Structures are given as structure tokens and as C-alpha cells.
């Protein structure tokens, strides 16, 4: 089972990265002269911002001040919306920030960080918060 778990985790990570990249790609519009133009829409800009925040959350070797900066940006992003999921993400971020300020080691924060990443990924995949997610299946 352990032999199957590592490839499954790798496949899941690459699927997430692929879907985030797809959401944040510029749109290709055909012009009247037949040329194709890349256009960055507000929705693709938003998807790129969310993807960048997600990647920031998944980084492991950040200093405490860098991690707090990423957490603060994520909190500001989700606080624009009033929903159970956004409140949960904000509470988890507050909990991690408190533990970081108390000097807890990274190893003791692993479970909390996984919960934050999972909740934020759920936020990204919801078309109510990320309109580009509506075009993706699953």
C-alpha cells in the first residue's frame, strides 16, 4: 500500500498543478485578420492570483515572516467573501499564525498546514470564488 501511496500523491499533485495552470492561462482570441491574440481576462488574472497563493501555501522552507506574509495574503483574499468555507480558512490561518508566533516547530504544524491547503484548494475550485473554475470538470 505504501508503494501505491507515493505515486498516487504525485499524480494528485500534478493534476492540481495542471488544473491551476489551465485556469490561469490567457484566453486565445482569433482576430478579424486571422491572427490569434492572447488575452488576459479579469477571471484568468484572478485564477493566476489564486494559483500563486496556493503555491505559496505549499512551499515548505519559508522563514516565519515569509510564511506569515503568505498566510495574511490568503486571509485577505478569502475574507472578501462571507461563507462557512472562508471563515474556516481564516480561523485555520489565525491558528497557524498564533502557533508560529509562539515558536512552534514546523513538524508540529504539518497537519494544520495540510488542512489549510485542502480548504484553500476547495475555495479555488468553487466557481463562486473563482469563475475560471466553472470551465473545469471535477
N, C-alpha and C positions, 0 to 999 in steps of 0.2 A: 504493500500500500504506500509506503514511503517513496518507493521508486516512481509511482504514478503521481504522487502529490506534487513533486517538483516540476515536472513538465506541465501539469495542469495549471499551476500557479504562473508559470512562464507564459503559457498560452493565454490565460486570462489577462495578464499584464499587457501583452502585445495587442490583444483585442481592444482593451481600454484605450491604449495609446493610438491605435488605428482609428477608433471612433472619434476620439478627441481631435485628431488631425483632420479627419474628414469634415467635422463640424466647422472647424476654423479655417478651412481653405477658402480663398476668394472664389466668387462665382465667375464663370466664364460666359460672357455675353457676346453673341455674334452681332457685329455692327452692320450697318446698311451696305457698307462697301465690301463685305465678306470677311473682313478681318475679325479676329477674336480678341476680346479685351478682358483682362482680369479686373473684377470689380469687388472691392471690399465693402460689404454692406454693414449697416449697424448690427445686424444679427450675427454676421460672421466675426465682427470685431468683439462682440460680447462673448461669443464662443471661444475666441482666442484668449481673451482675458480670463475666462473661467478655466481653460486648459492650463494656462500659465500658473494660476493659483493652485490647481490640482498638482501640477508637477512640483511646485514649491512645497506643498504639504508632504509629498512623498520623498523629498530629499532627506538623507539621514545624517550627514555630517555637518550640520549647521551649528554655529555658535548660538548661545542662548538669545542674544539680542536679535540675531537674524531670524531665528525661529519665532520669536515674539512678533517681529515685524510681519512675517508671513501670516501668522495667526490673526493679527489685527486687520490685515487687508481682507482676509477671508471673512472675518466677522463683519466688517463694514459692508462687504458685498452681500452677505445673506440678510443683514438687518434691514435692507431696503424692502423686504417682503415680510409680511406678518402671517406666519403659518407655524404649525407644530414642528415641522422639519427644521425650519430656520431657527426657531427657539432652541431646539435640541442641539443644533450645531453650535450656536452661540454659547450655550451652557457648557458643552464639552470643551470649547475653546477657552472659556473662563477657567474651567477646572485645570486644563493643562498649563495655562499661564500662571495660575496660582502655585502649582507644583513646581514649575520651572523657577519661579521667584523664591521658592523655599529651598532650592538647590537639589532637588531630587535627581537621581541619575537617569540617563536615557533609557536604560534597561527597564526601569520600573514604569516608564511611560509608554511602552510598546503597545499594550492593549488599548489604552486610551487613544493613541495616535491612529491605530487601525480603525477604531470607531469613528473618529473624525473624518478620515479619508473615505470610509464607506458611506457615511452620511453626506459628505460633500459630493461624492460621485452620484449619489441618488439625486441630489439637488441639480447637478449638471444635466442629468438625463431627463429631467422633467421639463416638458415644453412650456410650462407656465413660467419658469425662471430662465430658460434658455430656448428661445424659439427655434434655433437650429436643430435642437434635439428632436423636433417633431418629424423631421425627414428621415430619421434613422429607425430601422426596425429593431425592436428589442431594447 
